[in-house]
């Protein structure tokens, strides 16, 4: 029986790939905490935890009519970002995939009322929400890495359903899996002529007081293990435009039991600004007894029918 052995929300902002002197220059002469945070996360988690496969819940990989999961046996190449080639240019990447796990997810999509398609095309594009994390966390460790897309037509419920399908595939495999939800909290940028005034990581530069307050509130709930409250208040959080509708966190939640998950978050960075957006690293170690299994809604419906008949 497979299981999720750890989960994290991690920032992938382009700033982490800039040379150190440039990072210092735009951040009032000091390092952004995201970089040493990733280095510490590698040392304390990636290099010590017993896991087979990393699944990146990639908030930059936007599909339209379905979720897509990478199913190649191996991926390698040089990555240059179309969004910011000045900062992310010809970054080498090379890692094993996990076709068996990726293909297994599709066995559970219809059951969960969603669509997840494994794609093994070697020319499938890769995105920096995956590459940037692998650059810091995966190089030299020879682990399997898989990415799951965000479907841009999906709703909160759809993201949870995709996460449930992933969680069921993990449960019924022999894999120990680390989930990395790659993305931000609130995610509104300043306009072009304004944004260079707001490159400092200081949270005072977050786009609005409302966004900053909403982010900080959810960080406290993550630290307390109150995943249920984050789920219950998604309509309010969406008002401050979390990145990709918070798909990355929601898929992680779907795979780890949603409201039943009480794993407490451990901060691996400060809460920081990136030209208006809210960034943080939070790790959820496996709780005693393991993460809850994903919701089995078919079983729940059957139980309710039987209860009604009784």
C-alpha positions in Angstrom: 0.0 0.0 0.0 1.4 3.4 -1.0 1.1 6.6 0.9 1.8 10.3 1.0 4.8 10.7 3.3 5.0 14.5 3.3 3.4 17.6 1.6 4.4 21.2 1.1 3.3 24.5 -0.3 6.5 26.0 -1.9 7.1 29.2 -3.7 8.7 29.0 -7.2 9.1 32.7 -8.0 11.6 33.7 -10.7 13.5 35.7 -8.2 15.0 32.5 -6.7 16.8 31.8 -10.0 18.4 35.2 -10.2 22.1 35.6 -9.3 22.7 36.4 -5.6 23.9 39.9 -6.3 20.8 40.7 -8.3 18.6 39.3 -5.5 20.4 41.5 -3.0 20.1 44.5 -5.2 16.3 44.3 -5.6 15.8 43.4 -1.9 17.5 46.3 -0.1 20.8 44.6 0.2 19.6 41.3 1.8 18.7 37.8 0.8 15.1 36.8 0.2 14.3 34.1 2.8 12.9 31.8 0.1 16.3 30.8 -1.1 17.9 29.7 2.2 14.5 28.1 2.9 14.7 25.9 -0.1 18.3 24.9 0.8 17.2 24.0 4.3 14.2 22.1 3.0 16.5 20.1 0.8 18.8 19.3 3.7 16.1 18.5 6.2 13.4 16.9 4.0 14.6 16.0 0.5 17.8 14.4 1.7 16.4 12.6 4.7 12.8 11.6 4.0 12.1 8.1 2.7 10.2 8.6 -0.6 10.2 7.3 -4.1 8.4 9.9 -6.1 7.8 13.6 -6.0 4.5 14.9 -7.5 4.6 18.6 -8.3 1.2 20.2 -8.4 2.2 22.7 -11.0 0.2 26.0 -10.8 1.8 27.3 -14.0 0.9 24.3 -16.2 -2.5 25.4 -17.5 -4.6 22.9 -19.4 -8.2 23.5 -20.6 -10.4 20.4 -21.0 -8.8 18.0 -18.5 -6.0 17.7 -16.0 -2.8 16.3 -17.5 -0.1 14.3 -15.6 3.4 13.8 -17.0 4.0 10.1 -17.8 7.4 10.1 -19.3 10.0 7.6 -18.1 12.6 10.4 -18.2 12.7 14.1 -18.9 15.7 16.2 -19.7 16.7 19.3 -21.5 17.4 23.0 -21.2 14.6 25.3 -19.9 14.2 28.9 -20.9 11.1 30.7 -19.7 8.9 32.5 -22.1 7.8 34.7 -19.2 11.1 35.9 -17.9 14.0 34.6 -20.1 16.4 37.2 -18.5 16.2 35.3 -15.2 15.4 31.8 -16.3 17.6 30.9 -19.3 18.9 27.5 -20.4 18.5 25.9 -17.0 19.4 22.2 -17.3 17.1 19.6 -15.9 17.2 15.8 -16.0 15.2 13.4 -13.9 13.3 10.1 -14.0 9.6 10.1 -14.2 7.0 7.6 -12.9 4.9 6.4 -15.7 3.3 3.6 -13.6 2.0 6.1 -11.0 1.0 8.7 -13.6 -1.0 6.1 -15.6 -2.6 4.8 -12.5 -4.2 8.2 -11.7 -6.3 7.9 -14.8 -7.9 4.7 -13.3 -9.5 6.9 -10.7 -10.6 10.0 -12.5 -14.1 8.8 -13.7 -14.8 7.4 -10.2 -14.1 10.9 -8.8 -16.1 12.7 -11.5 -13.1 14.3 -13.2 -10.7 13.9 -16.2 -6.9 13.2 -15.8 -4.9 12.2 -18.8 -1.4 10.8 -18.7 0.9 12.2 -21.5 4.2 10.6 -22.3 5.1 12.8 -25.3 8.8 13.6 -25.0 8.1 17.1 -26.4 5.6 18.0 -23.7 6.6 21.4 -22.4 7.8 21.8 -18.8 7.2 24.9 -16.7 9.2 26.8 -14.1 6.9 25.9 -11.3 8.5 22.4 -11.7 11.9 23.3 -13.0 12.8 25.8 -10.3 11.9 23.5 -7.5 13.8 20.6 -9.0 16.8 22.9 -9.5 17.0 23.4 -5.7 15.5 20.2 -4.4 16.0 17.4 -6.9 19.5 17.7 -8.5 21.7 14.7 -7.6 19.1 12.8 -5.6 17.9 10.5 -8.4 14.2 10.5 -7.4 11.2 10.2 -9.7 9.5 13.5 -10.5 6.0 13.9 -11.9 3.9 17.0 -12.6 0.2 17.5 -12.5 -1.4 20.4 -14.4 -3.9 23.0 -13.3 -7.0 22.9 -15.5 -8.0 26.5 -16.1 -11.7 25.7 -16.5 -11.8 23.9 -13.2 -13.6 24.9 -10.0 -12.5 24.4 -6.4 -14.5 21.1 -6.4 -12.7 20.0 -9.6 -9.3 20.6 -8.0 -10.3 18.5 -5.0 -11.5 15.7 -7.2 -8.2 15.6 -9.2 -6.4 15.5 -5.9 -8.6 12.6 -4.7 -7.8 10.6 -7.9 -4.1 11.2 -7.3 -4.5 10.2 -3.7 -6.3 7.0 -4.5 -3.7 6.1 -7.1 -0.9 6.6 -4.5 -2.9 4.6 -1.9 -3.2 1.6 -4.3 0.4 1.7 -5.5 3.7 0.7 -3.8 4.9 4.3 -3.8 6.0 6.6 -1.0 5.1 10.0 -2.4 6.1 13.6 -1.5 3.6 16.2 -2.7 4.9 19.7 -3.6 2.2 22.2 -4.2 4.1 24.7 -6.3 2.6 28.2 -6.1 1.8 31.4 -4.3 -0.9 32.6 -1.9 -2.5 35.9 -3.0 -1.4 36.7 -6.5 -2.0 40.2 -7.9 0.9 42.0 -9.6 1.5 45.7 -9.6 1.3 47.3 -13.0 4.5 47.5 -15.1 5.3 51.2 -14.3 4.7 50.5 -10.6 6.1 47.1 -9.9 9.8 48.1 -9.7 8.9 50.1 -6.6 7.7 46.9 -5.0 10.5 44.4 -5.5 11.4 44.2 -1.9 10.4 41.0 -0.1 8.9 43.0 2.8 5.2 42.1 3.2 4.3 45.7 3.3 4.6 45.6 -0.5 1.8 42.9 -0.8 -0.7 44.3 -3.3 -3.4 45.1 -0.7 -3.9 45.1 3.0 -6.8 42.7 2.4 -4.6 40.2 0.5 -1.9 40.4 3.1 -4.4 39.7 5.9 -5.9 36.8 4.1 -2.5 35.2 3.4 -1.4 35.6 7.0 -4.7 34.2 8.3 -4.2 31.0 6.2 -0.6 30.6 7.1 -1.7 30.5 10.8 -4.4 27.9 9.9 -1.7 25.9 8.1 0.6 26.0 11.1 -2.4 24.9 13.3 -3.3 22.1 10.9 -6.7 23.6 10.4 -7.1 22.5 6.7 -10.9 22.4 7.2 -11.1 26.1 7.8 -9.0 26.9 4.7 -11.5 24.8 2.7 -14.5 26.3 4.3 -13.3 29.9 3.5 -12.2 29.3 -0.1 -14.9 31.7 -1.5 -13.5 34.5 0.7 -9.9 33.7 -0.2 -10.7 33.7 -3.9 -11.5 37.4 -3.6 -7.8 38.2 -3.2 -7.0 36.0 -6.2 -4.8 33.2 -5.0 -2.5 31.9 -7.7 -4.4 29.6 -10.1 -7.4 29.7 -7.8 -5.2 27.9 -5.2 -5.3 24.8 -7.3 -2.0 23.5 -6.1 -3.1 23.6 -2.4 -6.5 22.2 -3.2 -5.1 19.2 -5.2 -2.8 18.5 -2.2 -5.8 18.7 0.1 -7.8 16.3 -2.1 -5.0 13.8 -1.9 -4.7 14.0 1.9 -8.2 13.8 3.2 -9.3 17.4 3.0 -11.1 18.4 6.3 -9.9 15.2 8.0 -6.2 16.3 7.6 -4.9 18.0 10.7 -1.2 17.9 9.8 0.5 21.0 11.2 2.6 23.2 8.9 6.2 24.1 9.5 7.5 27.3 8.0 10.6 27.1 5.9 10.6 30.8 5.0 9.3 34.1 6.1 6.1 35.3 4.5 7.3 37.5 1.6 6.3 39.8 -1.2 7.1 39.3 -4.9 5.9 42.4 -6.8 2.6 42.2 -5.0 2.1 38.5 -4.6 2.3 36.5 -1.3 5.0 33.8 -1.1 5.9 31.3 1.6 7.3 27.8 2.1 5.2 25.6 4.4 5.9 21.9 5.0 3.4 19.4 6.4 5.2 16.4 7.9 3.4 13.1 7.9 1.3 13.1 11.1 1.2 10.2 13.5 -0.9 7.5 11.9 -0.3 8.9 8.5 -2.3 11.4 6.3 -6.0 10.6 6.0 -7.0 8.7 2.9 -8.7 10.7 0.2 -12.5 11.0 0.4 -14.3 8.1 -1.2 -17.5 9.8 -2.3 -18.9 6.7 -3.9 -18.6 4.9 -0.5 -20.1 7.9 1.2 -23.2 7.9 -1.1 -23.6 4.1 -0.6 -23.4 4.6 3.2 -26.0 7.3 3.2 -28.4 5.2 1.1 -28.1 2.3 3.4 -28.6 4.6 6.4 -31.7 6.0 4.9 -33.1 2.6 4.1 -32.4 1.5 7.7 
